[in-house]
Each structure stands twice: as structure tokens, then as C-alpha cells.
């Protein structure tokens, strides 16, 4: 007798989402290896990048925080840097507020929302919002988010255990992996909505303009100013 949880209606979409998420998982694992190796090669004990990845789980913020620590800064300075870079997730959480909730992949109610909030990243939000309907967005968020969390932490552990054996991780061009994946994920939204295109162009222009004058990570926050243009366009459409 066929299991009711595995029907022809459910299997293909799930398989397609797993297939589409695989590229993001691969990029995450590679960059995770880089992060673990950089942290340990710089003198931090293995448990620091591993615990940080499990508890904080914020790729760019983790790189920045570790950079502060390796440069001689204290824990407060490192935490402040990470928080500053991660303020963008506040905007992301608004975009996926109706997606984070009970799912057949996780428990109901508060547990689902707590876990979902921990899984909000650039990649999971972009992948979820690229889907055509609410049900598929929710499935995409949980499938990509849980897989990304697992692969990132396994990559960090592998890199931390390898330590300095990998040499200079910057020579591999690993930082280009995430931007390339994100561009591929957001292209559908840019094609479908002129208002989104205008906001993205404004945000990108502002980020490029301030990049020479501000610390790394801050241009991403400045780019959020592009949302003001979307608000005006949305108001005109509503009127």
C-alpha cells in the first residue's frame, strides 16, 4: 500500500526544490570550509568557529567577527560588528513572516517559528521568494534552510579540523560563490516586477558609491535604502 505522505503530487515539487537548492548548499559548504580553516589557522581553537556556526549562523557576520578577533579586538567589538552586519535580516524577516510557520518538516507553532527565524539568511529568503505560490515558498524556505544549515556547519567543522593545511583560502576565489548563487536566485523577481528592478538598481548604486569609504558589510546595509523607492511605487499602485 502506498504511503499517504508520498504521493505523486508531493514528490516532484520536493525533488525539484532539493535539486535547485543543491547549488546553494554546495556553495555554502565550500565557504564554510574556508571559514573554519581561516579561524583555526589564525589561532582560534577548533570549538570557536564550530559553536559560532551552530549558535550564531550568519556567514558574513561570522567572517567579520573572526576578523576582529584575529586582529586583536575583544569579544564585544566582534559581537558588535556581527550585529551590525546582520541587521539586514530584520528586513528579510518581514519578507518571509508569512512563510515561517508550521510545516510538515518541523513541529508546529512556536518551535517552527523559532527554528525558522534561525534559518533566515540571504539565500533562504531569496530562494523562497523566487517561488510562484505561498505553499511552494514555504516548502522552499524549509528545504533550503535546513539543508543549508546542515551543510554550512559540516563545512565549518571540516575546515576547522583541517586548520592551516589548506593554505591561503583566499587564493581559491571562494567569496565569489555566494554572490553568483544569489544573482541567479533573484533574477526571476527582477524580470517580473519593474518596481523591484528600480529598487535593486538604486540599492546597488548606493552600495557601489559608498564602498570605497565605509567598512566591509556596510554597503549592504546602505543598499536597503532602495526599499524607499518600492514604498512609493507601492503607494501609487494602491492608489
MARNU-95829 format. One record per residue (C-alpha): y, x, z. Coordinates in nm, 3 decimals, decimal comma. Last residue first. Layout:
<pts>
<pt><yy>Y</yy><xx>X</xx><zz>Z</zz></pt>
...
</pts>
This chain:
<pts>
<pt><yy>5,450</yy><xx>-0,399</xx><zz>-0,517</zz></pt>
<pt><yy>5,105</yy><xx>-0,259</xx><zz>-0,437</zz></pt>
<pt><yy>5,120</yy><xx>-0,024</xx><zz>-0,737</zz></pt>
<pt><yy>5,466</yy><xx>0,098</xx><zz>-0,636</zz></pt>
<pt><yy>5,353</yy><xx>0,161</xx><zz>-0,279</zz></pt>
<pt><yy>5,051</yy><xx>0,356</xx><zz>-0,397</zz></pt>
<pt><yy>5,274</yy><xx>0,575</xx><zz>-0,614</zz></pt>
<pt><yy>5,499</yy><xx>0,647</xx><zz>-0,315</zz></pt>
<pt><yy>5,203</yy><xx>0,730</xx><zz>-0,092</zz></pt>
<pt><yy>5,048</yy><xx>0,949</xx><zz>-0,363</zz></pt>
<pt><yy>5,369</yy><xx>1,153</xx><zz>-0,380</zz></pt>
<pt><yy>5,357</yy><xx>1,208</xx><zz>-0,005</zz></pt>
<pt><yy>4,998</yy><xx>1,330</xx><zz>-0,044</zz></pt>
<pt><yy>5,132</yy><xx>1,641</xx><zz>-0,218</zz></pt>
<pt><yy>5,249</yy><xx>1,762</xx><zz>0,122</zz></pt>
<pt><yy>4,882</yy><xx>1,839</xx><zz>0,187</zz></pt>
<pt><yy>4,931</yy><xx>2,154</xx><zz>-0,021</zz></pt>
<pt><yy>5,119</yy><xx>2,310</xx><zz>0,271</zz></pt>
<pt><yy>4,800</yy><xx>2,301</xx><zz>0,477</zz></pt>
<pt><yy>4,603</yy><xx>2,482</xx><zz>0,206</zz></pt>
<pt><yy>4,887</yy><xx>2,733</xx><zz>0,173</zz></pt>
<pt><yy>4,841</yy><xx>2,814</xx><zz>0,547</zz></pt>
<pt><yy>4,489</yy><xx>2,949</xx><zz>0,502</zz></pt>
<pt><yy>4,591</yy><xx>3,311</xx><zz>0,451</zz></pt>
<pt><yy>4,920</yy><xx>3,396</xx><zz>0,618</zz></pt>
<pt><yy>5,253</yy><xx>3,297</xx><zz>0,456</zz></pt>
<pt><yy>5,498</yy><xx>3,457</xx><zz>0,211</zz></pt>
<pt><yy>5,299</yy><xx>3,539</xx><zz>-0,103</zz></pt>
<pt><yy>5,108</yy><xx>3,205</xx><zz>-0,088</zz></pt>
<pt><yy>5,418</yy><xx>2,985</xx><zz>-0,052</zz></pt>
<pt><yy>5,468</yy><xx>2,905</xx><zz>-0,421</zz></pt>
<pt><yy>5,098</yy><xx>2,882</xx><zz>-0,501</zz></pt>
<pt><yy>5,043</yy><xx>2,624</xx><zz>-0,229</zz></pt>
<pt><yy>5,344</yy><xx>2,420</xx><zz>-0,340</zz></pt>
<pt><yy>5,225</yy><xx>2,416</xx><zz>-0,700</zz></pt>
<pt><yy>4,871</yy><xx>2,319</xx><zz>-0,599</zz></pt>
<pt><yy>4,998</yy><xx>2,033</xx><zz>-0,385</zz></pt>
<pt><yy>5,223</yy><xx>1,902</xx><zz>-0,663</zz></pt>
<pt><yy>4,945</yy><xx>1,929</xx><zz>-0,920</zz></pt>
<pt><yy>4,696</yy><xx>1,758</xx><zz>-0,688</zz></pt>
<pt><yy>4,938</yy><xx>1,476</xx><zz>-0,612</zz></pt>
<pt><yy>5,007</yy><xx>1,418</xx><zz>-0,981</zz></pt>
<pt><yy>4,635</yy><xx>1,421</xx><zz>-1,063</zz></pt>
<pt><yy>4,561</yy><xx>1,176</xx><zz>-0,781</zz></pt>
<pt><yy>4,822</yy><xx>0,937</xx><zz>-0,917</zz></pt>
<pt><yy>4,672</yy><xx>0,967</xx><zz>-1,267</zz></pt>
<pt><yy>4,334</yy><xx>0,844</xx><zz>-1,134</zz></pt>
<pt><yy>4,009</yy><xx>0,877</xx><zz>-1,331</zz></pt>
<pt><yy>4,019</yy><xx>1,237</xx><zz>-1,455</zz></pt>
<pt><yy>4,132</yy><xx>1,388</xx><zz>-1,124</zz></pt>
<pt><yy>3,869</yy><xx>1,188</xx><zz>-0,935</zz></pt>
<pt><yy>3,594</yy><xx>1,311</xx><zz>-1,168</zz></pt>
<pt><yy>3,718</yy><xx>1,674</xx><zz>-1,140</zz></pt>
<pt><yy>3,694</yy><xx>1,680</xx><zz>-0,760</zz></pt>
<pt><yy>3,333</yy><xx>1,800</xx><zz>-0,735</zz></pt>
<pt><yy>3,351</yy><xx>2,068</xx><zz>-1,006</zz></pt>
<pt><yy>3,667</yy><xx>2,213</xx><zz>-0,853</zz></pt>
<pt><yy>3,495</yy><xx>2,219</xx><zz>-0,513</zz></pt>
<pt><yy>3,197</yy><xx>2,415</xx><zz>-0,648</zz></pt>
<pt><yy>3,419</yy><xx>2,680</xx><zz>-0,808</zz></pt>
<pt><yy>3,629</yy><xx>2,712</xx><zz>-0,493</zz></pt>
<pt><yy>3,314</yy><xx>2,761</xx><zz>-0,281</zz></pt>
<pt><yy>3,153</yy><xx>3,035</xx><zz>-0,490</zz></pt>
<pt><yy>3,458</yy><xx>3,254</xx><zz>-0,549</zz></pt>
<pt><yy>3,452</yy><xx>3,393</xx><zz>-0,195</zz></pt>
<pt><yy>3,116</yy><xx>3,558</xx><zz>-0,264</zz></pt>
<pt><yy>3,262</yy><xx>3,815</xx><zz>-0,501</zz></pt>
<pt><yy>2,976</yy><xx>4,059</xx><zz>-0,436</zz></pt>
<pt><yy>3,205</yy><xx>4,351</xx><zz>-0,348</zz></pt>
<pt><yy>3,340</yy><xx>4,163</xx><zz>-0,045</zz></pt>
<pt><yy>3,001</yy><xx>4,191</xx><zz>0,126</zz></pt>
<pt><yy>3,057</yy><xx>4,564</xx><zz>0,183</zz></pt>
<pt><yy>2,716</yy><xx>4,691</xx><zz>0,289</zz></pt>
<pt><yy>2,424</yy><xx>4,450</xx><zz>0,318</zz></pt>
<pt><yy>2,255</yy><xx>4,657</xx><zz>0,591</zz></pt>
<pt><yy>2,556</yy><xx>4,610</xx><zz>0,819</zz></pt>
<pt><yy>2,401</yy><xx>4,325</xx><zz>1,011</zz></pt>
<pt><yy>2,083</yy><xx>4,186</xx><zz>0,856</zz></pt>
<pt><yy>2,027</yy><xx>3,971</xx><zz>1,164</zz></pt>
<pt><yy>2,380</yy><xx>3,833</xx><zz>1,137</zz></pt>
<pt><yy>2,336</yy><xx>3,763</xx><zz>0,767</zz></pt>
<pt><yy>2,011</yy><xx>3,575</xx><zz>0,821</zz></pt>
<pt><yy>2,158</yy><xx>3,374</xx><zz>1,109</zz></pt>
<pt><yy>2,467</yy><xx>3,289</xx><zz>0,905</zz></pt>
<pt><yy>2,252</yy><xx>3,179</xx><zz>0,612</zz></pt>
<pt><yy>2,036</yy><xx>2,958</xx><zz>0,834</zz></pt>
<pt><yy>2,352</yy><xx>2,807</xx><zz>0,979</zz></pt>
<pt><yy>2,500</yy><xx>2,732</xx><zz>0,639</zz></pt>
<pt><yy>2,171</yy><xx>2,593</xx><zz>0,504</zz></pt>
<pt><yy>2,126</yy><xx>2,346</xx><zz>0,790</zz></pt>
<pt><yy>2,487</yy><xx>2,225</xx><zz>0,797</zz></pt>
<pt><yy>2,497</yy><xx>2,191</xx><zz>0,418</zz></pt>
<pt><yy>2,178</yy><xx>1,987</xx><zz>0,414</zz></pt>
<pt><yy>2,304</yy><xx>1,751</xx><zz>0,683</zz></pt>
<pt><yy>2,640</yy><xx>1,709</xx><zz>0,510</zz></pt>
<pt><yy>2,514</yy><xx>1,674</xx><zz>0,152</zz></pt>
<pt><yy>2,263</yy><xx>1,405</xx><zz>0,243</zz></pt>
<pt><yy>2,492</yy><xx>1,233</xx><zz>0,493</zz></pt>
<pt><yy>2,801</yy><xx>1,222</xx><zz>0,271</zz></pt>
<pt><yy>2,607</yy><xx>1,138</xx><zz>-0,046</zz></pt>
<pt><yy>2,435</yy><xx>0,842</xx><zz>0,124</zz></pt>
<pt><yy>2,769</yy><xx>0,710</xx><zz>0,246</zz></pt>
<pt><yy>2,930</yy><xx>0,755</xx><zz>-0,093</zz></pt>
<pt><yy>2,632</yy><xx>0,589</xx><zz>-0,263</zz></pt>
<pt><yy>2,673</yy><xx>0,280</xx><zz>-0,049</zz></pt>
<pt><yy>3,051</yy><xx>0,273</xx><zz>-0,098</zz></pt>
<pt><yy>3,045</yy><xx>0,293</xx><zz>-0,482</zz></pt>
<pt><yy>3,118</yy><xx>0,543</xx><zz>-0,763</zz></pt>
<pt><yy>3,057</yy><xx>0,879</xx><zz>-0,592</zz></pt>
<pt><yy>3,321</yy><xx>1,155</xx><zz>-0,610</zz></pt>
<pt><yy>3,443</yy><xx>1,058</xx><zz>-0,264</zz></pt>
<pt><yy>3,115</yy><xx>1,176</xx><zz>-0,109</zz></pt>
<pt><yy>3,110</yy><xx>1,515</xx><zz>-0,283</zz></pt>
<pt><yy>3,474</yy><xx>1,589</xx><zz>-0,198</zz></pt>
<pt><yy>3,426</yy><xx>1,487</xx><zz>0,166</zz></pt>
<pt><yy>3,103</yy><xx>1,684</xx><zz>0,205</zz></pt>
<pt><yy>3,253</yy><xx>1,996</xx><zz>0,044</zz></pt>
<pt><yy>3,584</yy><xx>2,015</xx><zz>0,227</zz></pt>
<pt><yy>3,406</yy><xx>1,955</xx><zz>0,557</zz></pt>
<pt><yy>3,327</yy><xx>1,660</xx><zz>0,783</zz></pt>
<pt><yy>2,981</yy><xx>1,728</xx><zz>0,933</zz></pt>
<pt><yy>3,096</yy><xx>1,730</xx><zz>1,296</zz></pt>
<pt><yy>3,262</yy><xx>1,390</xx><zz>1,248</zz></pt>
<pt><yy>2,934</yy><xx>1,257</xx><zz>1,110</zz></pt>
<pt><yy>2,744</yy><xx>1,371</xx><zz>1,417</zz></pt>
<pt><yy>2,983</yy><xx>1,188</xx><zz>1,648</zz></pt>
<pt><yy>2,998</yy><xx>0,884</xx><zz>1,421</zz></pt>
<pt><yy>2,619</yy><xx>0,860</xx><zz>1,393</zz></pt>
<pt><yy>2,571</yy><xx>0,901</xx><zz>1,768</zz></pt>
<pt><yy>2,840</yy><xx>0,640</xx><zz>1,838</zz></pt>
<pt><yy>2,667</yy><xx>0,364</xx><zz>1,647</zz></pt>
<pt><yy>2,323</yy><xx>0,401</xx><zz>1,496</zz></pt>
<pt><yy>2,087</yy><xx>0,697</xx><zz>1,463</zz></pt>
<pt><yy>2,069</yy><xx>0,917</xx><zz>1,157</zz></pt>
<pt><yy>1,926</yy><xx>0,920</xx><zz>0,802</zz></pt>
<pt><yy>1,903</yy><xx>0,540</xx><zz>0,777</zz></pt>
<pt><yy>2,277</yy><xx>0,537</xx><zz>0,826</zz></pt>
<pt><yy>2,516</yy><xx>0,412</xx><zz>1,092</zz></pt>
<pt><yy>2,874</yy><xx>0,534</xx><zz>1,049</zz></pt>
<pt><yy>3,090</yy><xx>0,786</xx><zz>0,871</zz></pt>
<pt><yy>3,173</yy><xx>0,630</xx><zz>0,534</zz></pt>
<pt><yy>3,456</yy><xx>0,403</xx><zz>0,646</zz></pt>
<pt><yy>3,643</yy><xx>0,694</xx><zz>0,803</zz></pt>
<pt><yy>3,587</yy><xx>0,910</xx><zz>0,494</zz></pt>
<pt><yy>3,947</yy><xx>0,953</xx><zz>0,373</zz></pt>
<pt><yy>4,089</yy><xx>0,939</xx><zz>0,725</zz></pt>
<pt><yy>3,855</yy><xx>1,219</xx><zz>0,830</zz></pt>
<pt><yy>3,978</yy><xx>1,435</xx><zz>0,542</zz></pt>
<pt><yy>4,336</yy><xx>1,411</xx><zz>0,665</zz></pt>
<pt><yy>4,232</yy><xx>1,534</xx><zz>1,010</zz></pt>
<pt><yy>4,013</yy><xx>1,794</xx><zz>0,837</zz></pt>
<pt><yy>4,333</yy><xx>1,967</xx><zz>0,721</zz></pt>
<pt><yy>4,399</yy><xx>2,070</xx><zz>1,081</zz></pt>
<pt><yy>4,116</yy><xx>2,319</xx><zz>1,044</zz></pt>
<pt><yy>4,331</yy><xx>2,616</xx><zz>0,951</zz></pt>
<pt><yy>4,549</yy><xx>2,575</xx><zz>1,257</zz></pt>
<pt><yy>4,251</yy><xx>2,523</xx><zz>1,484</zz></pt>
<pt><yy>4,087</yy><xx>2,844</xx><zz>1,363</zz></pt>
<pt><yy>4,403</yy><xx>3,047</xx><zz>1,417</zz></pt>
<pt><yy>4,446</yy><xx>2,903</xx><zz>1,765</zz></pt>
<pt><yy>4,085</yy><xx>2,987</xx><zz>1,853</zz></pt>
<pt><yy>4,128</yy><xx>3,349</xx><zz>1,742</zz></pt>
<pt><yy>4,456</yy><xx>3,387</xx><zz>1,932</zz></pt>
<pt><yy>4,299</yy><xx>3,242</xx><zz>2,246</zz></pt>
<pt><yy>3,986</yy><xx>3,459</xx><zz>2,210</zz></pt>
<pt><yy>4,194</yy><xx>3,780</xx><zz>2,202</zz></pt>
<pt><yy>4,311</yy><xx>3,980</xx><zz>1,903</zz></pt>
<pt><yy>4,175</yy><xx>4,328</xx><zz>1,834</zz></pt>
<pt><yy>4,145</yy><xx>4,313</xx><zz>1,456</zz></pt>
<pt><yy>3,778</yy><xx>4,220</xx><zz>1,489</zz></pt>
<pt><yy>3,873</yy><xx>3,917</xx><zz>1,697</zz></pt>
<pt><yy>4,140</yy><xx>3,803</xx><zz>1,451</zz></pt>
<pt><yy>3,903</yy><xx>3,844</xx><zz>1,157</zz></pt>
<pt><yy>3,638</yy><xx>3,650</xx><zz>1,348</zz></pt>
<pt><yy>3,881</yy><xx>3,362</xx><zz>1,386</zz></pt>
<pt><yy>3,978</yy><xx>3,373</xx><zz>1,020</zz></pt>
<pt><yy>3,619</yy><xx>3,378</xx><zz>0,895</zz></pt>
<pt><yy>3,532</yy><xx>3,094</xx><zz>1,132</zz></pt>
<pt><yy>3,830</yy><xx>2,889</xx><zz>1,016</zz></pt>
<pt><yy>3,719</yy><xx>2,932</xx><zz>0,655</zz></pt>
<pt><yy>3,366</yy><xx>2,814</xx><zz>0,731</zz></pt>
<pt><yy>3,414</yy><xx>2,548</xx><zz>0,998</zz></pt>
<pt><yy>3,102</yy><xx>2,474</xx><zz>1,200</zz></pt>
<pt><yy>3,249</yy><xx>2,507</xx><zz>1,551</zz></pt>
<pt><yy>2,932</yy><xx>2,453</xx><zz>1,754</zz></pt>
<pt><yy>2,649</yy><xx>2,570</xx><zz>1,529</zz></pt>
<pt><yy>2,848</yy><xx>2,827</xx><zz>1,332</zz></pt>
<pt><yy>3,014</yy><xx>2,966</xx><zz>1,643</zz></pt>
<pt><yy>2,675</yy><xx>2,998</xx><zz>1,815</zz></pt>
<pt><yy>2,536</yy><xx>3,206</xx><zz>1,525</zz></pt>
<pt><yy>2,854</yy><xx>3,410</xx><zz>1,470</zz></pt>
<pt><yy>2,861</yy><xx>3,511</xx><zz>1,841</zz></pt>
<pt><yy>2,485</yy><xx>3,543</xx><zz>1,902</zz></pt>
<pt><yy>2,448</yy><xx>3,851</xx><zz>1,682</zz></pt>
<pt><yy>2,687</yy><xx>4,061</xx><zz>1,889</zz></pt>
<pt><yy>3,027</yy><xx>4,143</xx><zz>1,737</zz></pt>
<pt><yy>3,091</yy><xx>4,496</xx><zz>1,610</zz></pt>
<pt><yy>3,236</yy><xx>4,455</xx><zz>1,263</zz></pt>
<pt><yy>2,892</yy><xx>4,474</xx><zz>1,103</zz></pt>
<pt><yy>2,793</yy><xx>4,175</xx><zz>1,318</zz></pt>
<pt><yy>3,082</yy><xx>3,956</xx><zz>1,203</zz></pt>
<pt><yy>3,071</yy><xx>4,067</xx><zz>0,841</zz></pt>
<pt><yy>2,695</yy><xx>4,011</xx><zz>0,816</zz></pt>
<pt><yy>2,709</yy><xx>3,662</xx><zz>0,963</zz></pt>
<pt><yy>2,998</yy><xx>3,562</xx><zz>0,736</zz></pt>
<pt><yy>2,837</yy><xx>3,703</xx><zz>0,421</zz></pt>
<pt><yy>2,508</yy><xx>3,528</xx><zz>0,493</zz></pt>
<pt><yy>2,703</yy><xx>3,206</xx><zz>0,541</zz></pt>
<pt><yy>2,877</yy><xx>3,264</xx><zz>0,206</zz></pt>
<pt><yy>2,537</yy><xx>3,274</xx><zz>0,034</zz></pt>
<pt><yy>2,406</yy><xx>2,974</xx><zz>0,226</zz></pt>
<pt><yy>2,713</yy><xx>2,767</xx><zz>0,149</zz></pt>
<pt><yy>2,697</yy><xx>2,846</xx><zz>-0,223</zz></pt>
<pt><yy>2,331</yy><xx>2,742</xx><zz>-0,231</zz></pt>
<pt><yy>2,401</yy><xx>2,424</xx><zz>-0,036</zz></pt>
<pt><yy>2,684</yy><xx>2,331</xx><zz>-0,274</zz></pt>
<pt><yy>2,455</yy><xx>2,385</xx><zz>-0,574</zz></pt>
<pt><yy>2,181</yy><xx>2,180</xx><zz>-0,410</zz></pt>
<pt><yy>2,405</yy><xx>1,881</xx><zz>-0,352</zz></pt>
<pt><yy>2,358</yy><xx>1,752</xx><zz>-0,709</zz></pt>
<pt><yy>1,980</yy><xx>1,770</xx><zz>-0,679</zz></pt>
<pt><yy>1,982</yy><xx>1,605</xx><zz>-0,337</zz></pt>
<pt><yy>2,209</yy><xx>1,332</xx><zz>-0,470</zz></pt>
<pt><yy>1,982</yy><xx>1,275</xx><zz>-0,772</zz></pt>
<pt><yy>1,672</yy><xx>1,256</xx><zz>-0,553</zz></pt>
<pt><yy>1,840</yy><xx>1,002</xx><zz>-0,327</zz></pt>
<pt><yy>1,956</yy><xx>0,793</xx><zz>-0,623</zz></pt>
<pt><yy>1,604</yy><xx>0,805</xx><zz>-0,778</zz></pt>
<pt><yy>1,410</yy><xx>0,720</xx><zz>-0,458</zz></pt>
<pt><yy>1,590</yy><xx>0,410</xx><zz>-0,337</zz></pt>
<pt><yy>1,534</yy><xx>0,150</xx><zz>-0,612</zz></pt>
<pt><yy>1,180</yy><xx>0,272</xx><zz>-0,692</zz></pt>
<pt><yy>1,091</yy><xx>0,205</xx><zz>-0,330</zz></pt>
<pt><yy>1,016</yy><xx>0,449</xx><zz>-0,051</zz></pt>
<pt><yy>1,101</yy><xx>0,289</xx><zz>0,280</zz></pt>
<pt><yy>0,877</yy><xx>-0,011</xx><zz>0,214</zz></pt>
<pt><yy>0,574</yy><xx>0,221</xx><zz>0,192</zz></pt>
<pt><yy>0,341</yy><xx>0,137</xx><zz>-0,096</zz></pt>
<pt><yy>0,000</yy><xx>0,000</xx><zz>0,000</zz></pt>
</pts>
